[in-house]
């Protein structure tokens, strides 16, 4: 991958995470800025799914600009390549926890499957990143994330028993390659279906008449 392409991937990944972090998942009120309720979110998910190998490589190499300082269990955590990937996965969890419209949940199994495959189907590595992602806290504010917030959203701040059950089921899904089940356990981790979320229905594909320029 050329240096120019690497820069585009890194910049696009940073921009996508910034949009997710700008959404206040504590409130149903519409915030100023880019809405996630539309085709733009489908484009973000498609970019992440299709470009996952390049995204993880860019994050691991430190090409993407850090959006915030992080801590884990109250201890400052150096922002290396592993943590950068953890923050990225935490941003996806935050999306499922309410930053993304509910209709995006249907696309999330393929998104996390892409993470797993981009990691070379390393089940231990995948679970390690998830364990990190659910524990990362903000040590500096960014967007609607305040200092001390779990980056992955309030729902991942749950009991060790609940987290262990999720990790066990996630490992089983990886080993059996049964990614359709991932949506079920992900919804359980991230607070279930978001009723009365204020979002609209999933946008439909549209054919544009381009005869007139």
C-alpha positions as CSV (number, residue, x, y, z in Angstrom):
1,X,0.0,0.0,0.0
2,X,1.5,3.3,-1.1
3,X,2.1,6.1,1.4
4,X,-0.7,8.2,-0.2
5,X,-3.2,5.4,0.3
6,X,-2.0,4.8,3.9
7,X,-2.6,8.5,4.7
8,X,-6.1,8.4,3.1
9,X,-7.0,5.3,5.1
10,X,-5.6,6.7,8.4
11,X,-7.4,10.1,7.9
12,X,-10.7,8.4,6.9
13,X,-10.5,6.1,10.0
14,X,-9.9,9.0,12.3
15,X,-12.8,11.0,10.7
16,X,-15.2,8.0,11.1
17,X,-14.3,7.6,14.8
18,X,-14.6,11.3,15.4
19,X,-18.2,11.2,14.0
20,X,-19.1,8.3,16.3
21,X,-17.6,10.1,19.3
22,X,-19.6,13.3,18.5
23,X,-22.8,11.5,19.1
24,X,-24.2,11.9,22.6
25,X,-25.5,8.4,23.5
26,X,-26.9,9.7,26.8
27,X,-29.6,11.8,25.1
28,X,-32.1,11.4,22.2
29,X,-31.8,15.1,21.4
30,X,-30.4,16.0,18.0
31,X,-26.9,17.4,18.3
32,X,-25.3,19.9,16.0
33,X,-23.0,18.5,13.3
34,X,-23.2,15.5,11.1
35,X,-26.2,13.3,11.6
36,X,-25.6,9.5,11.6
37,X,-29.2,8.8,10.6
38,X,-28.7,8.2,6.9
39,X,-26.7,6.7,4.0
40,X,-23.5,8.3,5.4
41,X,-23.5,5.7,8.2
42,X,-23.9,2.9,5.7
43,X,-20.9,4.3,3.9
44,X,-18.9,4.4,7.1
45,X,-19.7,0.8,7.9
46,X,-18.9,-0.3,4.3
47,X,-15.6,1.5,4.4
48,X,-14.7,-0.1,7.7
49,X,-15.8,-3.6,6.6
50,X,-14.1,-3.6,3.2
51,X,-11.0,-1.7,4.3
52,X,-10.4,-3.5,7.6
53,X,-7.0,-5.0,6.8
54,X,-5.7,-1.5,5.8
55,X,-7.4,0.2,8.8
56,X,-5.8,-2.2,11.4
57,X,-2.4,-2.0,9.7
58,X,-2.6,1.8,9.8
59,X,-3.7,1.9,13.5
60,X,-1.0,-0.7,14.5
61,X,1.7,1.4,12.7
62,X,0.6,4.6,14.5
63,X,-0.5,6.3,11.3
64,X,-3.9,7.5,12.6
65,X,-4.0,10.6,14.8
66,X,-5.0,9.8,18.4
67,X,-8.3,11.4,19.2
68,X,-8.0,11.2,23.0
69,X,-5.8,10.1,25.9
70,X,-6.9,6.8,27.5
71,X,-6.6,4.9,30.7
72,X,-7.4,1.4,31.9
73,X,-8.5,0.6,35.4
74,X,-7.6,4.2,36.4
75,X,-4.1,3.9,35.2
76,X,-2.7,6.0,32.2
77,X,-2.2,3.9,29.2
78,X,0.4,4.7,26.5
79,X,-1.1,5.1,23.1
80,X,0.7,2.4,21.1
81,X,-0.6,0.3,18.2
82,X,-2.4,-2.2,20.3
83,X,-4.3,0.5,22.2
84,X,-5.1,2.3,19.0
85,X,-6.8,-0.9,17.7
86,X,-8.6,-1.2,21.1
87,X,-9.9,2.4,20.8
88,X,-11.1,1.6,17.3
89,X,-13.0,-1.5,18.4
90,X,-14.4,0.6,21.4
91,X,-15.7,3.1,18.9
92,X,-17.6,0.3,17.1
93,X,-19.1,-0.8,20.4
94,X,-20.1,2.8,21.1
95,X,-21.8,2.8,17.7
96,X,-23.8,-0.3,18.6
97,X,-24.5,1.2,22.1
98,X,-26.5,4.1,20.5
99,X,-24.3,6.3,18.4
100,X,-25.4,4.3,15.2
101,X,-29.0,4.0,14.3
102,X,-30.6,0.7,15.4
103,X,-30.8,-0.5,11.8
104,X,-27.0,-0.7,11.7
105,X,-27.0,-3.7,14.1
106,X,-27.8,-5.9,11.1
107,X,-24.4,-5.0,9.6
108,X,-22.3,-5.4,12.7
109,X,-21.6,-9.2,12.5
110,X,-19.8,-8.6,9.2
111,X,-18.0,-5.6,10.7
112,X,-16.6,-7.5,13.6
113,X,-15.9,-10.6,11.4
114,X,-13.8,-8.3,9.3
115,X,-11.8,-7.3,12.4
116,X,-11.2,-11.0,13.2
117,X,-10.2,-11.9,9.7
118,X,-7.9,-8.8,9.4
119,X,-6.2,-10.1,12.5
120,X,-5.4,-13.4,10.7
121,X,-8.2,-15.3,12.5
122,X,-6.2,-15.0,15.7
123,X,-8.9,-15.8,18.3
124,X,-6.7,-15.1,21.3
125,X,-5.7,-11.7,19.8
126,X,-9.3,-10.9,18.9
127,X,-10.5,-11.6,22.5
128,X,-7.6,-9.6,23.9
129,X,-8.5,-6.6,21.8
130,X,-12.2,-6.9,23.0
131,X,-11.1,-7.2,26.6
132,X,-9.1,-4.0,26.1
133,X,-11.9,-2.2,24.2
134,X,-14.5,-2.7,26.9
135,X,-12.2,-1.4,29.7
136,X,-10.7,1.7,28.0
137,X,-11.7,5.0,29.6
138,X,-11.2,8.5,28.4
139,X,-8.4,10.4,30.1
140,X,-9.1,13.5,28.1
141,X,-12.4,14.7,26.5
142,X,-13.3,14.4,22.9
143,X,-16.7,15.0,21.2
144,X,-19.4,13.9,23.7
145,X,-17.0,11.7,25.6
146,X,-16.1,13.0,29.0
147,X,-13.1,12.2,31.2
148,X,-13.7,8.9,33.0
149,X,-16.3,7.7,30.4
150,X,-16.0,4.2,29.0
151,X,-15.1,4.8,25.4
152,X,-17.3,1.8,24.3
153,X,-20.3,3.4,26.0
154,X,-22.1,3.0,29.3
155,X,-23.4,-0.5,28.7
156,X,-19.9,-2.1,28.5
157,X,-19.3,-0.8,32.0
158,X,-20.9,-4.0,33.4
159,X,-20.1,-6.8,35.8
160,X,-17.1,-9.1,35.3
161,X,-19.5,-12.0,35.1
162,X,-21.4,-10.4,32.2
163,X,-18.2,-9.6,30.4
164,X,-16.8,-13.1,30.9
165,X,-19.9,-14.6,29.5
166,X,-19.7,-12.3,26.4
167,X,-16.0,-13.2,25.9
168,X,-16.7,-16.9,26.2
169,X,-19.5,-16.8,23.6
170,X,-17.4,-14.5,21.3
171,X,-14.6,-17.1,21.4
172,X,-17.0,-19.9,20.6
173,X,-18.3,-17.9,17.6
174,X,-14.7,-17.3,16.3
175,X,-13.8,-21.0,16.6
176,X,-17.1,-22.2,14.9
177,X,-17.1,-19.3,12.4
178,X,-20.8,-18.7,13.3
179,X,-21.0,-15.0,12.9
180,X,-24.7,-14.7,12.6
181,X,-24.8,-15.3,16.4
182,X,-22.6,-12.4,17.0
183,X,-25.4,-9.9,16.6
184,X,-27.3,-11.6,19.5
185,X,-24.4,-11.5,22.0
186,X,-23.4,-8.0,20.9
187,X,-26.9,-6.6,21.5
188,X,-26.8,-8.3,25.0
189,X,-23.5,-6.5,25.7
190,X,-24.5,-3.1,24.3
191,X,-27.9,-2.7,25.9
192,X,-30.2,-4.5,23.6
193,X,-32.4,-3.0,20.9
194,X,-32.7,0.8,21.2
195,X,-36.4,1.6,21.2
196,X,-37.6,5.2,20.8
197,X,-34.1,6.0,19.8
198,X,-35.1,9.0,17.7
199,X,-33.6,7.5,14.5
200,X,-35.5,6.8,11.3
201,X,-35.7,3.6,9.3
202,X,-32.8,2.3,7.3
203,X,-32.4,4.4,4.1
204,X,-33.2,2.5,0.9
205,X,-31.1,2.2,-2.2
206,X,-32.0,5.0,-4.7
207,X,-31.5,5.2,-8.4
208,X,-30.6,8.8,-9.4
209,X,-31.5,10.2,-12.8
210,X,-28.2,11.6,-14.1
211,X,-29.4,12.5,-17.6
212,X,-29.1,16.2,-16.8
213,X,-25.7,17.5,-15.7
